């Protein structure tokens, strides 16, 4: 049967693993929203993380996808934590136009103690440290990096601070992660991950309307009680803050329906969705290039039974090289 294209006034729903750009003209708001399903499962299943670590990785992936799909040039966005908690490293990167990968590193003993004590929230697993947002446009260009302190806040809150520091654009971020326990087509129990998120930004024609209260510790007035926020942005923030994790991740709601629920009275417009994929950028050629650049002693120390084995931390692919392939001639 031939599929019919949407008619006038109709559109296809984006579904999972598609970022939906949107605009609410009545509020001077633009943004992006997404629900992740199979792509997120593929990233998490290959690592078999403990559940709280998997949740943290999922949150980071959603945030990275929302920010990465806004890039207007060929390059890469890397979102990475470095901290002193049980999960001391989480990294996700988005390579334009649609490639996503991620992994986490954790101390099993410290994580076990944290779980026994009931410390399972993202900020408790990360501890103190930094969250870095790096934009890399490739060779012959300078990297841009924004760094935000991990100080007990959620990733949502930290992302908001990043936008305040780097772009000075009023921004609201929402993230949600959920587990689905159901059965497959053969009736067997199945565990799946879902995640969703939204970024909404206030972009009026008059820049002076974008003023925000100073961040804590700044040289201005820290007291938000005396700050006169734009009425439309205040309204938009309240709307976005009403979203809960269930709505962000519910496959029966969907991204477009969620946007309609929130903003239909103000006239929300959605644009062509952008698909994102679980695709690692590693390759045999890239890894061989790294190995051939090592010192001879370092190369010799990695040889076992005449082979050098390198496993990609992101996709878990193992590459094997004959020693002669990488020994310096």
Secondary structure, 3 states (H helix, E strand, C coil): CCCCCCCCCCCCCCCCCEEEEEEEHHHCEEEEEEEECHHHHHHHHCCCCCHHHHHHHHHHHHHHHHHHCCCCCCCEEEEEEEECCCEEEEEEEEECCCEEEEEEEECHHHHHHHHHCCCCCHHHHHCCEEEEEEEECCCCCCCEEEEEEECCCCHHHHHHHHHHHHCCCCEEEEEEEEEEEEECCCCCEEEEEEEEEEEEEECCCCHHHHCCCCCCCCCCCCCHHHCCCCHHHHHHHHHHHCCCHHHHHCCCCCHHHHHHHHHHHHCEEECCCEECEECCCCCHHHHHHHHHCCCHHHHHHCCECCEEEEECCCCCCEEEEEHHHHCCC
